[in-house]
Amino acid sequence: METDPQSLIIAFLREELAMPKSSIELALRQAEQVSGPLPIVLWQYGLITLPQLGEIFTRLEAHHPTQTWLLTLDQHNWK
């Protein structure tokens, strides 16, 4: 059974980083508001470091190798 990407990210945040539920909820709300990928929102808000962001993408790639996880900022109109 394949786990959806968001569940993988949330499990990593809870289990590996011991991130508080309130921080995860904040990031989820912000990702929805800006229609942006959760890992990038986590990093933009300083909730994860750049190495942790890389670890998230590594885990996503391992579980979902056929999806493209690297996005350009232009695709989301981020400035």
NURORO-140699 format. One line per field, with one value per residue (C-alpha): residue number from 1; z, x, y. Coordinates in pm, whole numbers. Example, Ala and Ser with C-alpha at 12.3 -4.5 7.8 and 13.67 -1.06 7.14 Angstrom:
seq	(1 2) .
Z	(780 714) .
X	(1230 1367) .
Y	(-450 -106) .
// end
This chain:
seq	(1 2 3 4 5 6 7 8 9 10 11 12 13 14 15 16 17 18 19 20 21 22 23 24 25 26 27 28 29 30 31 32 33 34 35 36 37 38 39 40 41 42 43 44 45 46 47 48 49 50 51 52 53 54 55 56 57 58 59 60 61 62 63 64 65 66 67 68 69 70 71 72 73 74 75 76 77 78 79) .
Z	(0 -98 153 26 22 284 532 478 545 857 993 939 1114 1413 1449 1337 1423 1714 1564 1766 1622 1619 1391 1152 1145 1072 782 642 653 486 216 137 129 -110 -303 -239 -159 214 231 83 317 614 505 427 775 934 1066 899 787 435 515 660 343 144 366 301 -75 -44 144 -104 -393 -224 -178 -500 -754 -1058 -938 -990 -662 -768 -873 -1000 -824 -1149 -1155 -840 -910 -595 -552) .
X	(0 135 131 27 304 146 115 483 583 368 502 860 783 623 851 1190 1174 926 755 459 114 47 348 235 -116 22 226 -73 -291 -24 42 -329 -351 -60 -125 234 407 412 790 866 622 783 1122 1000 853 1174 1012 1272 1631 1760 1910 1573 1402 1641 1560 1188 1245 1468 1195 928 1145 1201 826 704 989 774 670 873 933 1162 967 1076 957 805 560 398 443 651 857) .
Y	(0 340 624 965 1230 1458 1171 1086 1445 1473 1144 1268 1596 1423 1121 1244 1615 1603 1908 2035 1973 2349 2409 2138 2282 2630 2497 2305 2619 2829 2569 2568 2949 2992 2670 2578 2251 2175 2112 2454 2629 2453 2582 2935 2968 2845 2529 2308 2359 2321 1976 1869 1992 1776 1479 1527 1527 1219 1032 1142 1025 688 632 793 764 843 1188 1503 1684 1963 2268 2604 2914 3040 2750 2887 3259 3294 3608) .
// end
